[in-house]
Amino acid sequence: MKKLFFLLALVFYIHRVKAQDTMNQLSIEEQILALQTDVNDIKLNLNLSEKKFKRGIATATIGYTVTIAGGLMLGRKNDDLGKVLLVTGGVTGITGTILMVDAFKYLGRIGKPKVKR
């Protein structure tokens, strides 16, 4: 009787361990899928940030170059053109700077933990 009880307890224990291993395996697979999703989100946000940042750099560079050219024209024959270039270049440069700053919003999305409700 003791041997039968011991065998029954052993079978029950082995079955329980196998069931628990199966549960752990599912949990690990779910964690891997969640990590892959997070990595894909990070790649997407970095790609969006890079494109917008490069566009901002190009716009700001053109704008501030036009501003410098307009400043060099002041006090000479093309004084009116210089004033127009100063204003136009300044607005374009500020727009480029805003685009660069705005590109960082995608980087901010990477590290924020998800709120569980």
Secondary structure as the mmCIF struct_conf table of DSSP 4:
data_model
#
loop_
_struct_conf.conf_type_id
_struct_conf.id
_struct_conf.beg_label_comp_id
_struct_conf.beg_label_asym_id
_struct_conf.beg_label_seq_id
_struct_conf.end_label_comp_id
_struct_conf.end_label_asym_id
_struct_conf.end_label_seq_id
HELX_RH_AL_P HELX_RH_AL_P1 LYS A 2 MET A 73
TURN_TY1_P TURN_TY1_P1 LEU A 74 GLY A 75
BEND BEND1 ARG A 76 ARG A 76
TURN_TY1_P TURN_TY1_P2 LYS A 77 ASN A 78
HELX_RH_AL_P HELX_RH_AL_P2 ASP A 79 GLY A 111
HELX_LH_PP_P HELX_LH_PP_P1 LYS A 112 LYS A 116
#
